[in-house]
Amino acid sequence: MKPNLPDASFAQRRSALARLGAGLMAPWLASAHTLVGAQPSQNTSRAQLLAVWRQSGGVLLIRHAATESGLGDPPGFVIGQCRTQRNLSEAGRQASRALGAWFQAQNFKPDAVRSSQWCRCQDTARLAFGAYEDWPALNSTFAGQGDSAAQQQALRERLQALPAGRTEVWVTHQVNMTGLTGAYPGMGEGFLVDRQGRLLARGDLAA
């Protein structure tokens, strides 16, 4: 006896249903990839970034504003002694004040502001947000300073412990932001990250 085989019409119907299912799933899969797997490569406006932040919560990592010329810090650098460091330029100070005024105009105040102990980060935080808290985990690890692995671990642990909907600002350095997200920020640029450290949005906060 020959085994029962699906007739041609049944096979055609099954094939059509499979194609329909794939078509219905494709947009959902694309959306999921955008939300979970994709890394934003283009800057958004600060208004768009704020809209995402209001909705999602998370941490806005900010690379300190524009500085005097130079790379790293001069010989003889000492934490707590701004005269030994590379500091904000006048343009950087103005941009930080303008950012703070813009957030006030949007009636938005983050739940907490944390800063590297470097003066250029502290000044960015103070001029933009007023009160801030020093957090050594945000200190620079450029040219062998600090402990990159331990500081990255502290950042990730803090992110994972963040209550849902909480908003924090962390003012820090390029090396820490790149280490956390894999992306390279310009001075004054902000990276909005979620509790898993995923980059949700990025933008030039001076624009």
C-alpha positions in Angstrom: 0.0 0.0 0.0 1.3 3.4 -0.9 1.7 5.9 1.9 -0.8 8.8 1.9 0.9 11.9 0.4 -0.3 15.5 0.5 -1.9 16.4 -2.8 -0.6 19.3 -4.8 -3.3 21.8 -3.6 -2.5 21.1 0.0 1.2 21.6 -0.5 0.5 24.9 -2.3 -1.7 26.1 0.5 0.9 25.2 3.1 3.6 27.0 1.2 1.4 30.1 0.9 0.7 30.1 4.6 4.4 29.8 5.4 5.1 32.8 3.1 2.3 34.8 4.8 3.7 34.0 8.2 7.2 35.1 7.3 5.8 38.3 5.9 3.9 39.1 9.1 6.9 38.3 11.3 9.5 40.3 9.3 8.4 43.7 10.5 8.3 42.5 14.1 11.8 41.0 13.9 13.2 44.2 12.3 11.6 46.2 15.1 13.1 43.9 17.8 16.6 44.2 16.2 16.3 48.0 16.2 15.3 48.1 19.9 17.7 45.5 21.2 20.6 44.8 18.9 21.2 48.0 16.9 23.6 50.7 17.9 22.6 54.2 16.8 25.3 55.5 14.5 23.8 59.0 13.8 23.3 61.8 16.2 19.8 62.9 17.1 18.8 66.4 18.3 18.9 66.9 22.0 15.1 67.3 21.9 14.8 63.8 20.4 17.2 62.4 22.9 15.3 63.9 25.8 12.0 62.5 24.4 13.6 59.0 24.5 15.0 59.6 27.9 11.7 60.7 29.4 10.1 57.6 28.1 12.8 55.0 28.8 14.8 56.4 31.8 18.4 55.3 32.0 21.7 57.1 32.2 22.9 60.0 30.0 26.6 59.7 29.7 28.2 63.1 28.9 31.7 63.6 27.7 33.0 66.8 29.3 32.5 70.0 27.3 35.2 71.5 25.0 38.6 72.1 26.6 41.7 74.0 26.1 44.0 72.4 23.5 46.0 69.3 24.4 45.7 65.6 24.9 45.3 64.0 28.4 46.7 66.2 31.1 50.0 68.1 31.7 52.9 66.5 33.6 52.3 66.9 37.4 48.5 66.3 37.1 46.9 66.1 40.6 43.2 65.4 41.3 41.7 68.3 43.1 44.1 70.9 41.7 42.6 72.3 38.6 45.6 74.4 37.7 47.5 71.1 37.0 44.9 69.9 34.6 43.5 70.5 31.1 40.4 72.5 31.8 37.3 73.7 30.0 37.7 76.4 27.4 35.5 79.4 27.5 33.4 77.8 24.7 33.1 74.7 26.9 31.9 76.7 29.9 29.4 78.6 27.8 28.1 75.4 26.2 27.6 73.8 29.7 25.7 76.8 30.9 23.5 76.8 27.8 22.8 73.0 28.2 21.6 73.6 31.8 19.4 76.5 30.7 17.9 74.3 28.0 17.1 71.5 30.4 15.4 74.0 32.7 13.4 75.3 29.8 12.2 71.8 29.1 11.2 71.5 32.8 13.4 68.4 33.2 15.7 67.6 36.1 17.6 64.3 36.3 17.2 62.3 39.5 21.0 62.4 40.1 24.2 63.8 38.5 27.5 62.1 39.0 30.9 63.3 37.8 34.5 62.2 37.3 36.8 63.9 39.8 38.6 65.6 36.9 38.0 69.4 37.0 36.8 69.6 33.4 34.0 67.0 34.2 33.1 68.7 37.5 32.8 72.1 35.8 30.6 70.6 33.1 28.3 69.1 35.7 28.3 72.1 37.9 27.6 74.7 35.1 24.9 72.5 33.5 23.2 70.9 36.5 24.3 72.7 39.6 24.7 70.0 42.3 26.6 66.8 41.5 28.3 63.9 43.2 31.9 62.8 42.6 32.2 59.2 41.6 35.7 57.8 41.1 34.4 55.1 38.7 33.9 57.8 36.2 37.5 59.0 36.4 39.7 58.8 33.3 41.6 55.7 32.5 43.5 57.3 29.6 47.2 56.3 29.3 47.1 53.8 32.1 45.4 55.9 34.7 43.0 54.3 37.1 41.8 50.7 36.7 39.8 50.3 33.5 38.4 46.8 34.2 37.3 47.6 37.8 35.7 51.0 36.8 33.8 49.4 33.9 32.5 46.8 36.2 31.4 49.4 38.7 29.6 51.3 35.9 27.8 48.2 34.7 26.8 47.2 38.2 25.3 50.6 38.9 23.4 50.5 35.6 21.9 47.1 36.3 20.8 48.2 39.8 19.1 51.4 38.4 15.4 51.4 39.3 13.1 51.4 36.2 12.4 54.9 35.0 15.2 56.6 37.0 17.2 59.2 35.1 20.9 59.9 35.9 23.6 62.0 34.3 27.2 60.7 34.4 29.8 63.3 33.3 32.9 61.4 32.3 35.6 60.9 29.6 35.8 59.4 26.1 37.6 56.3 27.2 34.9 55.3 29.7 32.1 56.0 27.2 33.8 54.0 24.5 34.6 51.1 26.9 30.9 50.9 27.9 29.3 51.3 24.5 31.9 50.7 21.8 31.1 54.1 20.3 33.4 57.2 20.2 31.9 60.5 21.6 33.0 64.0 20.8 33.4 66.6 23.5 30.0 67.6 24.8 28.3 64.6 23.2 25.8 62.6 25.2 25.1 58.8 25.0 21.8 57.6 26.5 22.2 54.0 27.7 19.7 51.6 29.3 20.3 49.3 32.3 22.1 46.8 30.1 24.5 49.5 28.8 22.9 49.5 25.4 23.1 52.7 23.5 19.6 54.1 22.9 20.4 57.5 21.4 23.3 59.8 21.0 23.5 63.5 20.3 25.6 66.7 20.4 24.2 68.4 23.5 25.5 71.8 22.5 23.4 71.7 19.3 
